[in-house]
Amino acid sequence: MISLDIESWALTRAHHIVLNEGLNLAKAAQDLDRKRSRTLVYELQKVIAAAILEAHAASINAMRPTQPES
């Protein structure tokens, strides 16, 4: 069950990244705007890295055993 949740999250996150940062990058490349393209590549890298860190943190939290209530 956790696997499906992670897959669903990953697909949703990837869709969001492509729609936002990916389309902006494509538009800048189409306009031959090198400066904006470089900036957007950097932003895309940051967003992907943040998503990877978020997924890693979530997987660590999912693996932790729950503490019994006192």
Order of alpha helices (4+ residues) and beta strands (2+ residues): alpha-alpha-alpha
